[in-house]
Amino acid sequence: MKTCERHELILDYMPLANKLAWEKKRELPPSVDIDELKSAAYMGLVKAANRFSPKYQVAFPTYARFRIRGEILDYLRELRWDIRAKVQNVDQEVLEILYFDHKISHTGEFFQKVTKSLSAIGKKVLLMYYVQERSLKEIGRVLGLSESRISQILTHSRNEIKRRFSENDLKYEIAA
């Protein structure tokens, strides 16, 4: 796609980026700045325009919508406003990782059971990431490790849980 075509896409779909930023703003506390959300949305739009190809066989607005929302969520994660595991309520993202998609209470007890066989560092990283909602950078700073090393530990810990538990095992652990 030519540069001028990309620029046209960006200009034509800026209202979509604005709309998605305002939609997300309605779900967030007043302290989250709309201009920051719009900025993230514009970044998503630019990335969508740069990466879009007609060979994807999907309309640009559909493709852009996912890119824009993703960029907004990435921004919110940096602010720690994303909707991840709460102390008393594990959200959908965590449950997908664990192959189970019901809301769970008593998160502390659940995490103790599921992370029982993990290394101490694996447990710390999972709890800091999902329960305390810390970013990889923050966890790295606290533990004195690089962000990429924290990402490796997090991935390894998730995979270990997936290997050890089936969906039925998790349902049993939660019910117990």
N, C-alpha and C positions, 0 to 999 in steps of 0.2 A: 504494500500500500504506500502511495506517495505521501510525502510530508504535508502537502496542501490538503490531501484528503483526511489525514489525521487531524489537522487543525480544524477542518470543518466539522468532523465528528465531535471534537471537544467543544467547540462553540455551540453546536446544535444540541448537545446533551447536557450542558451545564444546568439547565432547569431540573433535569432528572437528578443530578448530583445534589442540588439544593434541596429538592423534595425529600430525598433519602436522608439527608443530614437532619432536616426538621423532623421527620418521622422518628428518627432515633432520639432526638433531643427530648421529645415528649415522654420517653421512657426513663429519662435520666434525671438526677437531682439538678437543681438550679445552678449548682456550682460548676457544672460542665458547660463550657463556653461554646455557643453555636458557631462562632467564627472558626474555632479550632475544628469542630466537626465538619464544617464546610471545607476547610482546607484539606482535611483527610479525604473527604469525598472527591474533591478535585484531583487529588493525587491518584485516587482509584480510577477516575475517569481517564486521566492521562495514561496510566498504565494499561487500561483497557484499550484505548485507541492505539497505543504502540504495539500491543500484542495481538490485536484482533486480526483475523484472517477470514475472508469469505468461505474458505474451504472448511471451516468449522461447522458449516451448515446450520447456523443459528443466527438470529437477528442480532445486530449490534446492541440494541437496548437491553435485550435479555442478558447478553454476555456482560455488558457494562454494569448492569444492576448488581450482579454477583461480585464483580471486582470492586465496585464502590462500597458495597456493604462490608466486604472483607477488609478493605482499607480502614473503614470507620471502626470496625471491631479491633483491628490491630492497634489503632490509636488508643482506643479505650482500654485495651489490655495494658498498654504502657502507663495509663493513669490508674490502673487497678480498678476500673469501673466495670470490667467485663463480668458477665454472669457465670461464674465458675462455682466450684464447691463452696458452700457456706458451712459454718460450723454445725448447724443442725439440718442442713439440707443439701445433698449432693445433686448437682444439676445434670442436665442431659449430656453435656460433653463428657463428663467423667464416666457416666454410665455407659456411653457408647464405647469408651475405651474398655470398660469391664464387661461388655456384651450384655448389658441389662438395662432396660429403660423404664424403671419405675422410680418415683421419688422415694428417698430414703431418709429416715430420721435417725438419730443416734449415730451420727457420722463417726464420732470418735471410736465407738465400739466396733463399727463396721471396718474402719481403717485398721484397727488393731488386728482383727481377724484376717483381713485380706493381705496385710503387709507383714504378717507374722514371720514368714520365711525370708524376707528381704534383708539385705545388709543394713546396718545402722544408717549409713549415708543414703541408701535408697529410700528408707523410711523418712528420713529428714527432708529429702528433696521432694518427695510426694506430698508430705504434709505441708511444707512451706509453699509449694506451688498451688495445691488444690484447696487446702483449708485456710491458710493464711493469705492466699491470693497474691503471693509475691511473684515478681517477674524473674525470669532466668538470671538477669543481671543482678538483681537484689540478692537472690539466693547465692550466686557466685561470690558476691561481696562478703556476705555473712560467713560462708564456709571457706573462703579463701581459694576458690577455684574459678576457672574461666567459665564464661557463659556457655561455650561449646561443650565443655566437660559436664556442666550441669545438664545440658540438653541430652548428652549421651547417657548419663545416669538415669534421667527421667524416662527416656525411651527404653532402656534396659529394664527398669523397674516395671513399666507398663507391660512389656513383653513377658516378663517373668510372671506377672499376675495372669496374663492371658493364657500362658502355658499351663499354669497350675489349676485354673478354675474354668469350668464350663459355665454356661448361662445357668444351668440347673444348680450347680454348686453354689453360685453366688446367691441365687434365690434361697437356697437352704441356709447359707451363712446369715443372710439378712433376717430370715424368719426365726432363726435360732436365738 
